[in-house]
């Protein structure tokens, strides 16, 4: 018989859904980073990121395929560190 608390399952689900903040040491200045990885460091939505690129707040990156855009690690580090 399982005598665990009623809320234990909800707490475990909340832990699974909470994204972990990535470590800044993972970004190398000469690396190329996909947007999904950039957004782990800069906590904005994709649409906010794209609007920020249009406004000049975020780097544009460069296209490497039809649906792939990469960002330079040095530019992302510069953005994070101010």
N, C-alpha and C positions, 0 to 999 in steps of 0.2 A: 504494500500500500504506500502510495506517495503522499507524504505529509508536508510537502513544500507549500509555501505561501501562495496565495491566489495570484499575486502580481508578479511572480518570478518570471513567467513567460513573457510578459510585457516588457520587463526590464531587459531581458536578453534580446528581444527584438529591437529595442531602442538602441542597444549597444551595437547591434549589427548594422542598423541604418545610419548611425553617426559616422560620417566620413572622417578618416584619420588625417590630420594635418601632415603633409609631407615634410621631410627634412630638407632644409636649404642646402645642405652639403651634397645633395643628390644632383644639384644643378652645377654643371661645369661651364665656364665661360665660352668654351668652343663647342658645346653640345648643341644639338638641334632638338627642339621639344615640340610635341603636338599640343594642340589647344587643350585637350582634356587633361593633360599633365600640367599645363600652365595654370589652369583653373584650380588645381589643388593648392597652389601657392597664393594665388590672387583670388580671393573668394567673391567672385561676381558670377552672374549667370552668363550663358553664351551670348544672349542678345545684348546684355549690358557691355560685354567685351567688344562685340562688333560695333556697337554705337560709340564706344570709347575709341576704337580704331578710327572711325569716321571723323571723330572730333579731334584726333591727334593726341589723345591721352595715353593710348597704348600703342606699342609697335605694330607695324603692319605685317611683319613676317614675309614669307615668300611662298609661292605656289610650287609644289613639286608633283602634283597630279591633278586630276579633274576635281577631286574632292578633298585634297590634302594640302594643308598649309602648315609650315613649320616656323618656329620662332627661335631666334638665336638665344642661347643660354645667357650670354653676356648682357643682352638687352633686357631680359627678364630679371636678372639679378640687379641691374641698374634701376629698374622700375621698383623692385621690392625695397631696395636699400635707400632709395630716394636720391 
